[in-house]
Amino acid sequence: SPMLGISLALNALIAVCAVSWDHVQDYIANPQNMDLIHAMTHIQDMSQEEINEPVFGDRPILHHILNLYFQSRNVRDRKTLVEIGHMLIDSGADVNAQFNNDPHVLFKAVLLREMGLAKSVAEAGSVLNSPLALQQLYSVPCDPIPLSKLLLHAGSIIEKMKESARKDGKEFTTGDVLSLLAGASLGVGAKAAVNSQELAAMSPTYSGLVEDIFTDPSFDVPLMTVLESLDEVASTIHRSLLAAPLAVIDPGTLSEHIGSLLVASENNGRNVLHTLGLSGGASMVRDLVEIFSKASDEGKRLLAQVISAKDSRDHTPLSYAALRYGSKSKVFISMRRLHDLAGVDVSESHLSALLSSHIPPERHGSSNDSIKHFEVEVESDGVHASALPVTERENGGWSTALLDDPLLLGDRDRCDIPEVWSGVPSPLEFYTQYVARGQPVIFRGALSNNSDSLRHVLSRSEFLSRFGSESMPVSAIPYAGSFGKRGQMQTLDEIASLSSDRSETSIPSPDEPPGYAFNVALPQWKEKIETAVGLPSVLNGLVKDVEMQFYLGGAGTGAPVHYHGHAVNSLAHGEKRWFLFPPEDAFYSTKPALDFVRTDPRSSGSITKDDSTPVARLCTQRGGDIMFVPTLWGHGTFNTMQTIGVAHEFSVEDMCME
């Protein structure tokens, strides 16, 4: 509330001015008319000794400011508190002051993703003596999704703003784009995200993204570009922290100090370099390469200890970089350089297995070759799921009419990822063989036809009798409102009838992207549908957090290419094409699935002559199949007949999108 915001800001100001209250009391005598900005100017008149007097008895002022920030839910008050923090640092506040068992000020600033303030803390002489601060810094690139969505939403607004400026005879510039992005808020309770204005100031790559969105507001957001932007911001702080000690110690001693911190970060075999491998923080890895290229023998020994450490998944930092981003990624190349500096041998066979999913399909061999993976029984000798005609009864009473355009149907027998025919694995097998290795897979015919099964619950008559009167948003793309695009509410009965006459065997391809229902169930029926559907058996006892989403759409609908955390997609009835991209090729788009399939060469699954276009891994999913898409893999879908099913996004632990 406004009063709570004023109270928080007032408390902060009282703390700052505890020893010079007479300078500011005139400005805050009446809280309703508080002149906070005027009062803040008096901080500049305080001595360094006064600034560093503890407040409320024993609380260092910067800790107090950041603790207030953490408690606040008011964007304006948070901005004011950050401004106060900058002023205090400029006035000589001790950035290394300790408060009870609280983490370091730097840790708090990075945790809150106030990177400008964190940079000021680092440049003011912050001592790098806590592995917690490194852990937090190395995880900055771990959540690219809020920034990706923000850019795409801004793109739709920018299109309207540019058109309005043209009509008014005004010029629309990249500065206007930055102002729009800087003013955007992720909302109260949203996960902390790096401020766009600070990104533009600290990351050349992000500045390039802003130019792209200005030139083409409908552009796609490449995952690796977003990761690189976040990495550059974190690396700016990282380099300041590493450079400061060189003023008083030699490079060899610094390597021992940093090596000791890396070792101290170990927890059950995992250390902060594992986080760097997963986050794609190539710039920060290169910073470490520079440090350890001048390492003492002891520094190299410590580096060898952490670079070769295996966690509970049997992964080293390098193997995480391999399984997530592939061998051509900057983070993999830099992490391998650390191996060389430490004199640690690499298990090439282990890496080859992890890198296999990053090889484009044509380089695996033809799409009819058997794809064998790990110890799971999979297809062999060219046996594939057959695109045989499906009867309406077999399709749960839903329409079986296919689109009449062969280009849109594609090769319905093709699947470029492992296909498992022996049912579904246990949760432990699923975790160790697929989740922990970042390997997409499709389990053929995994859903049963029992009376209590997902296929029964989502059969047409059963589903509409139980849920037909419930409502859901419908739009050309899922979650259209999150990207500044329009949708409408319809009942599930209405959505079910959008498809053509169920007696038809084929239907004309639509000229425009039809409406698709794909969303978290609304509160009125969320618990009911989640109870009826249940959790996929492979996730039982495995997941830490899970969110179910429901979908229903006719032929020609689908989801644009996007990325998020781990997901299991259970298709009860129908048929859909998948377009999968490993993280190094992933992108976030708002282009409707119909347009993507018709116009985008990336949907073909074929390597271009110059080998520059990312290649989709294609696979057709049919009723009864379960698809697993690992975290940060780009994926889009296109429904070739009426489809209904559920998707479960999930995490298994608190570790960088895992």
Secondary structure as a PSIPRED ss2 file (coil, helix, strand):
# PSIPRED VFORMAT (PSIPRED V4.0)

   1 S C   1.000  0.000  0.000
   2 P H   0.000  1.000  0.000
   3 M H   0.000  1.000  0.000
   4 L H   0.000  1.000  0.000
   5 G H   0.000  1.000  0.000
   6 I H   0.000  1.000  0.000
   7 S H   0.000  1.000  0.000
   8 L H   0.000  1.000  0.000
   9 A H   0.000  1.000  0.000
  10 L H   0.000  1.000  0.000
  11 N H   0.000  1.000  0.000
  12 A H   0.000  1.000  0.000
  13 L H   0.000  1.000  0.000
  14 I H   0.000  1.000  0.000
  15 A H   0.000  1.000  0.000
  16 V H   0.000  1.000  0.000
  17 C C   1.000  0.000  0.000
  18 A C   1.000  0.000  0.000
  19 V C   1.000  0.000  0.000
  20 S C   1.000  0.000  0.000
  21 W H   0.000  1.000  0.000
  22 D H   0.000  1.000  0.000
  23 H H   0.000  1.000  0.000
  24 V C   1.000  0.000  0.000
  25 Q H   0.000  1.000  0.000
  26 D H   0.000  1.000  0.000
  27 Y H   0.000  1.000  0.000
  28 I C   1.000  0.000  0.000
  29 A C   1.000  0.000  0.000
  30 N C   1.000  0.000  0.000
  31 P H   0.000  1.000  0.000
  32 Q H   0.000  1.000  0.000
  33 N H   0.000  1.000  0.000
  34 M C   1.000  0.000  0.000
  35 D C   1.000  0.000  0.000
  36 L H   0.000  1.000  0.000
  37 I H   0.000  1.000  0.000
  38 H H   0.000  1.000  0.000
  39 A H   0.000  1.000  0.000
  40 M H   0.000  1.000  0.000
  41 T H   0.000  1.000  0.000
  42 H H   0.000  1.000  0.000
  43 I H   0.000  1.000  0.000
  44 Q H   0.000  1.000  0.000
  45 D H   0.000  1.000  0.000
  46 M C   1.000  0.000  0.000
  47 S C   1.000  0.000  0.000
  48 Q H   0.000  1.000  0.000
  49 E H   0.000  1.000  0.000
  50 E H   0.000  1.000  0.000
  51 I H   0.000  1.000  0.000
  52 N C   1.000  0.000  0.000
  53 E C   1.000  0.000  0.000
  54 P C   1.000  0.000  0.000
  55 V E   0.000  0.000  1.000
  56 F C   1.000  0.000  0.000
  57 G C   1.000  0.000  0.000
  58 D C   1.000  0.000  0.000
  59 R E   0.000  0.000  1.000
  60 P C   1.000  0.000  0.000
  61 I H   0.000  1.000  0.000
  62 L H   0.000  1.000  0.000
  63 H H   0.000  1.000  0.000
  64 H H   0.000  1.000  0.000
  65 I H   0.000  1.000  0.000
  66 L H   0.000  1.000  0.000
  67 N H   0.000  1.000  0.000
  68 L H   0.000  1.000  0.000
  69 Y H   0.000  1.000  0.000
  70 F H   0.000  1.000  0.000
  71 Q H   0.000  1.000  0.000
  72 S C   1.000  0.000  0.000
  73 R C   1.000  0.000  0.000
  74 N C   1.000  0.000  0.000
  75 V H   0.000  1.000  0.000
  76 R H   0.000  1.000  0.000
  77 D H   0.000  1.000  0.000
  78 R H   0.000  1.000  0.000
  79 K H   0.000  1.000  0.000
  80 T H   0.000  1.000  0.000
  81 L H   0.000  1.000  0.000
  82 V H   0.000  1.000  0.000
  83 E H   0.000  1.000  0.000
  84 I H   0.000  1.000  0.000
  85 G H   0.000  1.000  0.000
  86 H H   0.000  1.000  0.000
  87 M H   0.000  1.000  0.000
  88 L H   0.000  1.000  0.000
  89 I H   0.000  1.000  0.000
  90 D H   0.000  1.000  0.000
  91 S C   1.000  0.000  0.000
  92 G C   1.000  0.000  0.000
  93 A C   1.000  0.000  0.000
  94 D C   1.000  0.000  0.000
  95 V C   1.000  0.000  0.000
  96 N C   1.000  0.000  0.000
  97 A C   1.000  0.000  0.000
  98 Q C   1.000  0.000  0.000
  99 F C   1.000  0.000  0.000
 100 N C   1.000  0.000  0.000
 101 N C   1.000  0.000  0.000
 102 D C   1.000  0.000  0.000
 103 P C   1.000  0.000  0.000
 104 H C   1.000  0.000  0.000
 105 V H   0.000  1.000  0.000
 106 L H   0.000  1.000  0.000
 107 F H   0.000  1.000  0.000
 108 K H   0.000  1.000  0.000
 109 A H   0.000  1.000  0.000
 110 V H   0.000  1.000  0.000
 111 L H   0.000  1.000  0.000
 112 L C   1.000  0.000  0.000
 113 R C   1.000  0.000  0.000
 114 E C   1.000  0.000  0.000
 115 M H   0.000  1.000  0.000
 116 G H   0.000  1.000  0.000
 117 L H   0.000  1.000  0.000
 118 A H   0.000  1.000  0.000
 119 K H   0.000  1.000  0.000
 120 S H   0.000  1.000  0.000
 121 V H   0.000  1.000  0.000
 122 A H   0.000  1.000  0.000
 123 E H   0.000  1.000  0.000
 124 A C   1.000  0.000  0.000
 125 G C   1.000  0.000  0.000
 126 S C   1.000  0.000  0.000
 127 V C   1.000  0.000  0.000
 128 L C   1.000  0.000  0.000
 129 N C   1.000  0.000  0.000
 130 S C   1.000  0.000  0.000
 131 P H   0.000  1.000  0.000
 132 L H   0.000  1.000  0.000
 133 A H   0.000  1.000  0.000
 134 L H   0.000  1.000  0.000
 135 Q H   0.000  1.000  0.000
 136 Q H   0.000  1.000  0.000
 137 L H   0.000  1.000  0.000
 138 Y H   0.000  1.000  0.000
 139 S C   1.000  0.000  0.000
 140 V H   0.000  1.000  0.000
 141 P H   0.000  1.000  0.000
 142 C H   0.000  1.000  0.000
 143 D C   1.000  0.000  0.000
 144 P C   1.000  0.000  0.000
 145 I H   0.000  1.000  0.000
 146 P H   0.000  1.000  0.000
 147 L H   0.000  1.000  0.000
 148 S H   0.000  1.000  0.000
 149 K H   0.000  1.000  0.000
 150 L H   0.000  1.000  0.000
 151 L H   0.000  1.000  0.000
 152 L H   0.000  1.000  0.000
 153 H H   0.000  1.000  0.000
 154 A H   0.000  1.000  0.000
 155 G H   0.000  1.000  0.000
 156 S H   0.000  1.000  0.000
 157 I H   0.000  1.000  0.000
 158 I H   0.000  1.000  0.000
 159 E H   0.000  1.000  0.000
 160 K H   0.000  1.000  0.000
 161 M H   0.000  1.000  0.000
 162 K H   0.000  1.000  0.000
 163 E H   0.000  1.000  0.000
 164 S H   0.000  1.000  0.000
 165 A H   0.000  1.000  0.000
 166 R H   0.000  1.000  0.000
 167 K H   0.000  1.000  0.000
 168 D C   1.000  0.000  0.000
 169 G C   1.000  0.000  0.000
 170 K C   1.000  0.000  0.000
 171 E C   1.000  0.000  0.000
 172 F C   1.000  0.000  0.000
 173 T C   1.000  0.000  0.000
 174 T H   0.000  1.000  0.000
 175 G H   0.000  1.000  0.000
 176 D H   0.000  1.000  0.000
 177 V H   0.000  1.000  0.000
 178 L H   0.000  1.000  0.000
 179 S H   0.000  1.000  0.000
 180 L H   0.000  1.000  0.000
 181 L H   0.000  1.000  0.000
 182 A H   0.000  1.000  0.000
 183 G H   0.000  1.000  0.000
 184 A C   1.000  0.000  0.000
 185 S C   1.000  0.000  0.000
 186 L C   1.000  0.000  0.000
 187 G C   1.000  0.000  0.000
 188 V C   1.000  0.000  0.000
 189 G C   1.000  0.000  0.000
 190 A C   1.000  0.000  0.000
 191 K C   1.000  0.000  0.000
 192 A C   1.000  0.000  0.000
 193 A C   1.000  0.000  0.000
 194 V C   1.000  0.000  0.000
 195 N C   1.000  0.000  0.000
 196 S H   0.000  1.000  0.000
 197 Q H   0.000  1.000  0.000
 198 E H   0.000  1.000  0.000
 199 L H   0.000  1.000  0.000
 200 A H   0.000  1.000  0.000
 201 A H   0.000  1.000  0.000
 202 M H   0.000  1.000  0.000
 203 S C   1.000  0.000  0.000
 204 P H   0.000  1.000  0.000
 205 T H   0.000  1.000  0.000
 206 Y H   0.000  1.000  0.000
 207 S H   0.000  1.000  0.000
 208 G H   0.000  1.000  0.000
 209 L H   0.000  1.000  0.000
 210 V H   0.000  1.000  0.000
 211 E H   0.000  1.000  0.000
 212 D H   0.000  1.000  0.000
 213 I H   0.000  1.000  0.000
 214 F H   0.000  1.000  0.000
 215 T H   0.000  1.000  0.000
 216 D C   1.000  0.000  0.000
 217 P C   1.000  0.000  0.000
 218 S C   1.000  0.000  0.000
 219 F C   1.000  0.000  0.000
 220 D C   1.000  0.000  0.000
 221 V E   0.000  0.000  1.000
 222 P E   0.000  0.000  1.000
 223 L H   0.000  1.000  0.000
 224 M H   0.000  1.000  0.000
 225 T H   0.000  1.000  0.000
 226 V H   0.000  1.000  0.000
 227 L H   0.000  1.000  0.000
 228 E H   0.000  1.000  0.000
 229 S H   0.000  1.000  0.000
 230 L H   0.000  1.000  0.000
 231 D H   0.000  1.000  0.000
 232 E H   0.000  1.000  0.000
 233 V H   0.000  1.000  0.000
 234 A H   0.000  1.000  0.000
 235 S H   0.000  1.000  0.000
 236 T H   0.000  1.000  0.000
 237 I H   0.000  1.000  0.000
 238 H H   0.000  1.000  0.000
 239 R H   0.000  1.000  0.000
 240 S H   0.000  1.000  0.000
 241 L H   0.000  1.000  0.000
 242 L H   0.000  1.000  0.000
 243 A H   0.000  1.000  0.000
 244 A H   0.000  1.000  0.000
 245 P H   0.000  1.000  0.000
 246 L H   0.000  1.000  0.000
 247 A H   0.000  1.000  0.000
 248 V C   1.000  0.000  0.000
 249 I C   1.000  0.000  0.000
 250 D C   1.000  0.000  0.000
 251 P H   0.000  1.000  0.000
 252 G H   0.000  1.000  0.000
 253 T H   0.000  1.000  0.000
 254 L H   0.000  1.000  0.000
 255 S H   0.000  1.000  0.000
 256 E H   0.000  1.000  0.000
 257 H H   0.000  1.000  0.000
 258 I H   0.000  1.000  0.000
 259 G H   0.000  1.000  0.000
 260 S H   0.000  1.000  0.000
 261 L H   0.000  1.000  0.000
 262 L H   0.000  1.000  0.000
 263 V H   0.000  1.000  0.000
 264 A H   0.000  1.000  0.000
 265 S C   1.000  0.000  0.000
 266 E C   1.000  0.000  0.000
 267 N E   0.000  0.000  1.000
 268 N C   1.000  0.000  0.000
 269 G C   1.000  0.000  0.000
 270 R E   0.000  0.000  1.000
 271 N C   1.000  0.000  0.000
 272 V H   0.000  1.000  0.000
 273 L H   0.000  1.000  0.000
 274 H H   0.000  1.000  0.000
 275 T H   0.000  1.000  0.000
 276 L H   0.000  1.000  0.000
 277 G H   0.000  1.000  0.000
 278 L H   0.000  1.000  0.000
 279 S H   0.000  1.000  0.000
 280 G C   1.000  0.000  0.000
 281 G C   1.000  0.000  0.000
 282 A H   0.000  1.000  0.000
 283 S H   0.000  1.000  0.000
 284 M H   0.000  1.000  0.000
 285 V H   0.000  1.000  0.000
 286 R H   0.000  1.000  0.000
 287 D H   0.000  1.000  0.000
 288 L H   0.000  1.000  0.000
 289 V H   0.000  1.000  0.000
 290 E H   0.000  1.000  0.000
 291 I H   0.000  1.000  0.000
 292 F H   0.000  1.000  0.000
 293 S C   1.000  0.000  0.000
 294 K C   1.000  0.000  0.000
 295 A C   1.000  0.000  0.000
 296 S C   1.000  0.000  0.000
 297 D H   0.000  1.000  0.000
 298 E H   0.000  1.000  0.000
 299 G H   0.000  1.000  0.000
 300 K H   0.000  1.000  0.000
 301 R H   0.000  1.000  0.000
 302 L H   0.000  1.000  0.000
 303 L H   0.000  1.000  0.000
 304 A H   0.000  1.000  0.000
 305 Q H   0.000  1.000  0.000
 306 V H   0.000  1.000  0.000
 307 I H   0.000  1.000  0.000
 308 S C   1.000  0.000  0.000
 309 A C   1.000  0.000  0.000
 310 K C   1.000  0.000  0.000
 311 D C   1.000  0.000  0.000
 312 S C   1.000  0.000  0.000
 313 R C   1.000  0.000  0.000
 314 D C   1.000  0.000  0.000
 315 H C   1.000  0.000  0.000
 316 T C   1.000  0.000  0.000
 317 P H   0.000  1.000  0.000
 318 L H   0.000  1.000  0.000
 319 S H   0.000  1.000  0.000
 320 Y H   0.000  1.000  0.000
 321 A H   0.000  1.000  0.000
 322 A H   0.000  1.000  0.000
 323 L H   0.000  1.000  0.000
 324 R H   0.000  1.000  0.000
 325 Y H   0.000  1.000  0.000
 326 G C   1.000  0.000  0.000
 327 S C   1.000  0.000  0.000
 328 K C   1.000  0.000  0.000
 329 S C   1.000  0.000  0.000
 330 K H   0.000  1.000  0.000
 331 V H   0.000  1.000  0.000
 332 F H   0.000  1.000  0.000
 333 I H   0.000  1.000  0.000
 334 S H   0.000  1.000  0.000
 335 M H   0.000  1.000  0.000
 336 R H   0.000  1.000  0.000
 337 R H   0.000  1.000  0.000
 338 L H   0.000  1.000  0.000
 339 H H   0.000  1.000  0.000
 340 D H   0.000  1.000  0.000
 341 L H   0.000  1.000  0.000
 342 A H   0.000  1.000  0.000
 343 G C   1.000  0.000  0.000
 344 V C   1.000  0.000  0.000
 345 D C   1.000  0.000  0.000
 346 V C   1.000  0.000  0.000
 347 S C   1.000  0.000  0.000
 348 E H   0.000  1.000  0.000
 349 S H   0.000  1.000  0.000
 350 H H   0.000  1.000  0.000
 351 L H   0.000  1.000  0.000
 352 S H   0.000  1.000  0.000
 353 A H   0.000  1.000  0.000
 354 L H   0.000  1.000  0.000
 355 L H   0.000  1.000  0.000
 356 S H   0.000  1.000  0.000
 357 S H   0.000  1.000  0.000
 358 H H   0.000  1.000  0.000
 359 I C   1.000  0.000  0.000
 360 P C   1.000  0.000  0.000
 361 P H   0.000  1.000  0.000
 362 E H   0.000  1.000  0.000
 363 R H   0.000  1.000  0.000
 364 H H   0.000  1.000  0.000
 365 G C   1.000  0.000  0.000
 366 S C   1.000  0.000  0.000
 367 S C   1.000  0.000  0.000
 368 N C   1.000  0.000  0.000
 369 D C   1.000  0.000  0.000
 370 S C   1.000  0.000  0.000
 371 I C   1.000  0.000  0.000
 372 K C   1.000  0.000  0.000
 373 H C   1.000  0.000  0.000
 374 F C   1.000  0.000  0.000
 375 E C   1.000  0.000  0.000
 376 V C   1.000  0.000  0.000
 377 E C   1.000  0.000  0.000
 378 V E   0.000  0.000  1.000
 379 E C   1.000  0.000  0.000
 380 S C   1.000  0.000  0.000
 381 D C   1.000  0.000  0.000
 382 G C   1.000  0.000  0.000
 383 V C   1.000  0.000  0.000
 384 H C   1.000  0.000  0.000
 385 A C   1.000  0.000  0.000
 386 S C   1.000  0.000  0.000
 387 A C   1.000  0.000  0.000
 388 L C   1.000  0.000  0.000
 389 P C   1.000  0.000  0.000
 390 V C   1.000  0.000  0.000
 391 T C   1.000  0.000  0.000
 392 E C   1.000  0.000  0.000
 393 R C   1.000  0.000  0.000
 394 E C   1.000  0.000  0.000
 395 N C   1.000  0.000  0.000
 396 G C   1.000  0.000  0.000
 397 G C   1.000  0.000  0.000
 398 W C   1.000  0.000  0.000
 399 S C   1.000  0.000  0.000
 400 T C   1.000  0.000  0.000
 401 A C   1.000  0.000  0.000
 402 L E   0.000  0.000  1.000
 403 L E   0.000  0.000  1.000
 404 D C   1.000  0.000  0.000
 405 D C   1.000  0.000  0.000
 406 P H   0.000  1.000  0.000
 407 L H   0.000  1.000  0.000
 408 L H   0.000  1.000  0.000
 409 L H   0.000  1.000  0.000
 410 G C   1.000  0.000  0.000
 411 D C   1.000  0.000  0.000
 412 R C   1.000  0.000  0.000
 413 D C   1.000  0.000  0.000
 414 R C   1.000  0.000  0.000
 415 C E   0.000  0.000  1.000
 416 D C   1.000  0.000  0.000
 417 I C   1.000  0.000  0.000
 418 P C   1.000  0.000  0.000
 419 E E   0.000  0.000  1.000
 420 V E   0.000  0.000  1.000
 421 W C   1.000  0.000  0.000
 422 S C   1.000  0.000  0.000
 423 G C   1.000  0.000  0.000
 424 V C   1.000  0.000  0.000
 425 P C   1.000  0.000  0.000
 426 S C   1.000  0.000  0.000
 427 P H   0.000  1.000  0.000
 428 L H   0.000  1.000  0.000
 429 E H   0.000  1.000  0.000
 430 F H   0.000  1.000  0.000
 431 Y H   0.000  1.000  0.000
 432 T H   0.000  1.000  0.000
 433 Q H   0.000  1.000  0.000
 434 Y H   0.000  1.000  0.000
 435 V H   0.000  1.000  0.000
 436 A C   1.000  0.000  0.000
 437 R C   1.000  0.000  0.000
 438 G C   1.000  0.000  0.000
 439 Q C   1.000  0.000  0.000
 440 P C   1.000  0.000  0.000
 441 V E   0.000  0.000  1.000
 442 I E   0.000  0.000  1.000
 443 F E   0.000  0.000  1.000
 444 R C   1.000  0.000  0.000
 445 G C   1.000  0.000  0.000
 446 A C   1.000  0.000  0.000
 447 L C   1.000  0.000  0.000
 448 S C   1.000  0.000  0.000
 449 N C   1.000  0.000  0.000
 450 N C   1.000  0.000  0.000
 451 S C   1.000  0.000  0.000
 452 D C   1.000  0.000  0.000
 453 S C   1.000  0.000  0.000
 454 L H   0.000  1.000  0.000
 455 R H   0.000  1.000  0.000
 456 H H   0.000  1.000  0.000
 457 V H   0.000  1.000  0.000
 458 L C   1.000  0.000  0.000
 459 S C   1.000  0.000  0.000
 460 R H   0.000  1.000  0.000
 461 S H   0.000  1.000  0.000
 462 E H   0.000  1.000  0.000
 463 F H   0.000  1.000  0.000
 464 L H   0.000  1.000  0.000
 465 S H   0.000  1.000  0.000
 466 R H   0.000  1.000  0.000
 467 F H   0.000  1.000  0.000
 468 G C   1.000  0.000  0.000
 469 S C   1.000  0.000  0.000
 470 E C   1.000  0.000  0.000
 471 S E   0.000  0.000  1.000
 472 M E   0.000  0.000  1.000
 473 P E   0.000  0.000  1.000
 474 V E   0.000  0.000  1.000
 475 S E   0.000  0.000  1.000
 476 A C   1.000  0.000  0.000
 477 I C   1.000  0.000  0.000
 478 P C   1.000  0.000  0.000
 479 Y C   1.000  0.000  0.000
 480 A H   0.000  1.000  0.000
 481 G H   0.000  1.000  0.000
 482 S H   0.000  1.000  0.000
 483 F H   0.000  1.000  0.000
 484 G C   1.000  0.000  0.000
 485 K C   1.000  0.000  0.000
 486 R C   1.000  0.000  0.000
 487 G C   1.000  0.000  0.000
 488 Q E   0.000  0.000  1.000
 489 M E   0.000  0.000  1.000
 490 Q E   0.000  0.000  1.000
 491 T E   0.000  0.000  1.000
 492 L H   0.000  1.000  0.000
 493 D H   0.000  1.000  0.000
 494 E H   0.000  1.000  0.000
 495 I H   0.000  1.000  0.000
 496 A H   0.000  1.000  0.000
 497 S C   1.000  0.000  0.000
 498 L C   1.000  0.000  0.000
 499 S C   1.000  0.000  0.000
 500 S C   1.000  0.000  0.000
 501 D C   1.000  0.000  0.000
 502 R C   1.000  0.000  0.000
 503 S C   1.000  0.000  0.000
 504 E C   1.000  0.000  0.000
 505 T C   1.000  0.000  0.000
 506 S E   0.000  0.000  1.000
 507 I E   0.000  0.000  1.000
 508 P C   1.000  0.000  0.000
 509 S C   1.000  0.000  0.000
 510 P C   1.000  0.000  0.000
 511 D C   1.000  0.000  0.000
 512 E C   1.000  0.000  0.000
 513 P C   1.000  0.000  0.000
 514 P C   1.000  0.000  0.000
 515 G C   1.000  0.000  0.000
 516 Y E   0.000  0.000  1.000
 517 A E   0.000  0.000  1.000
 518 F E   0.000  0.000  1.000
 519 N E   0.000  0.000  1.000
 520 V C   1.000  0.000  0.000
 521 A C   1.000  0.000  0.000
 522 L C   1.000  0.000  0.000
 523 P H   0.000  1.000  0.000
 524 Q H   0.000  1.000  0.000
 525 W H   0.000  1.000  0.000
 526 K H   0.000  1.000  0.000
 527 E H   0.000  1.000  0.000
 528 K H   0.000  1.000  0.000
 529 I H   0.000  1.000  0.000
 530 E H   0.000  1.000  0.000
 531 T H   0.000  1.000  0.000
 532 A H   0.000  1.000  0.000
 533 V H   0.000  1.000  0.000
 534 G C   1.000  0.000  0.000
 535 L C   1.000  0.000  0.000
 536 P C   1.000  0.000  0.000
 537 S H   0.000  1.000  0.000
 538 V H   0.000  1.000  0.000
 539 L H   0.000  1.000  0.000
 540 N C   1.000  0.000  0.000
 541 G C   1.000  0.000  0.000
 542 L C   1.000  0.000  0.000
 543 V C   1.000  0.000  0.000
 544 K C   1.000  0.000  0.000
 545 D E   0.000  0.000  1.000
 546 V E   0.000  0.000  1.000
 547 E E   0.000  0.000  1.000
 548 M E   0.000  0.000  1.000
 549 Q E   0.000  0.000  1.000
 550 F E   0.000  0.000  1.000
 551 Y E   0.000  0.000  1.000
 552 L E   0.000  0.000  1.000
 553 G E   0.000  0.000  1.000
 554 G C   1.000  0.000  0.000
 555 A C   1.000  0.000  0.000
 556 G C   1.000  0.000  0.000
 557 T C   1.000  0.000  0.000
 558 G E   0.000  0.000  1.000
 559 A E   0.000  0.000  1.000
 560 P E   0.000  0.000  1.000
 561 V E   0.000  0.000  1.000
 562 H E   0.000  0.000  1.000
 563 Y C   1.000  0.000  0.000
 564 H C   1.000  0.000  0.000
 565 G C   1.000  0.000  0.000
 566 H E   0.000  0.000  1.000
 567 A E   0.000  0.000  1.000
 568 V E   0.000  0.000  1.000
 569 N E   0.000  0.000  1.000
 570 S E   0.000  0.000  1.000
 571 L E   0.000  0.000  1.000
 572 A E   0.000  0.000  1.000
 573 H E   0.000  0.000  1.000
 574 G C   1.000  0.000  0.000
 575 E E   0.000  0.000  1.000
 576 K E   0.000  0.000  1.000
 577 R E   0.000  0.000  1.000
 578 W E   0.000  0.000  1.000
 579 F E   0.000  0.000  1.000
 580 L E   0.000  0.000  1.000
 581 F E   0.000  0.000  1.000
 582 P C   1.000  0.000  0.000
 583 P H   0.000  1.000  0.000
 584 E H   0.000  1.000  0.000
 585 D H   0.000  1.000  0.000
 586 A C   1.000  0.000  0.000
 587 F E   0.000  0.000  1.000
 588 Y E   0.000  0.000  1.000
 589 S C   1.000  0.000  0.000
 590 T C   1.000  0.000  0.000
 591 K C   1.000  0.000  0.000
 592 P C   1.000  0.000  0.000
 593 A H   0.000  1.000  0.000
 594 L H   0.000  1.000  0.000
 595 D H   0.000  1.000  0.000
 596 F H   0.000  1.000  0.000
 597 V H   0.000  1.000  0.000
 598 R H   0.000  1.000  0.000
 599 T H   0.000  1.000  0.000
 600 D C   1.000  0.000  0.000
 601 P H   0.000  1.000  0.000
 602 R H   0.000  1.000  0.000
 603 S H   0.000  1.000  0.000
 604 S H   0.000  1.000  0.000
 605 G C   1.000  0.000  0.000
 606 S C   1.000  0.000  0.000
 607 I C   1.000  0.000  0.000
 608 T C   1.000  0.000  0.000
 609 K C   1.000  0.000  0.000
 610 D C   1.000  0.000  0.000
 611 D C   1.000  0.000  0.000
 612 S C   1.000  0.000  0.000
 613 T C   1.000  0.000  0.000
 614 P C   1.000  0.000  0.000
 615 V C   1.000  0.000  0.000
 616 A C   1.000  0.000  0.000
 617 R E   0.000  0.000  1.000
 618 L E   0.000  0.000  1.000
 619 C E   0.000  0.000  1.000
 620 T E   0.000  0.000  1.000
 621 Q E   0.000  0.000  1.000
 622 R E   0.000  0.000  1.000
 623 G C   1.000  0.000  0.000
 624 G C   1.000  0.000  0.000
 625 D C   1.000  0.000  0.000
 626 I E   0.000  0.000  1.000
 627 M E   0.000  0.000  1.000
 628 F E   0.000  0.000  1.000
 629 V E   0.000  0.000  1.000
 630 P C   1.000  0.000  0.000
 631 T C   1.000  0.000  0.000
 632 L C   1.000  0.000  0.000
 633 W C   1.000  0.000  0.000
 634 G E   0.000  0.000  1.000
 635 H E   0.000  0.000  1.000
 636 G E   0.000  0.000  1.000
 637 T E   0.000  0.000  1.000
 638 F E   0.000  0.000  1.000
 639 N E   0.000  0.000  1.000
 640 T C   1.000  0.000  0.000
 641 M C   1.000  0.000  0.000
 642 Q C   1.000  0.000  0.000
 643 T E   0.000  0.000  1.000
 644 I E   0.000  0.000  1.000
 645 G E   0.000  0.000  1.000
 646 V E   0.000  0.000  1.000
 647 A E   0.000  0.000  1.000
 648 H E   0.000  0.000  1.000
 649 E E   0.000  0.000  1.000
 650 F E   0.000  0.000  1.000
 651 S E   0.000  0.000  1.000
 652 V C   1.000  0.000  0.000
 653 E C   1.000  0.000  0.000
 654 D C   1.000  0.000  0.000
 655 M C   1.000  0.000  0.000
 656 C C   1.000  0.000  0.000
 657 M C   1.000  0.000  0.000
 658 E C   1.000  0.000  0.000
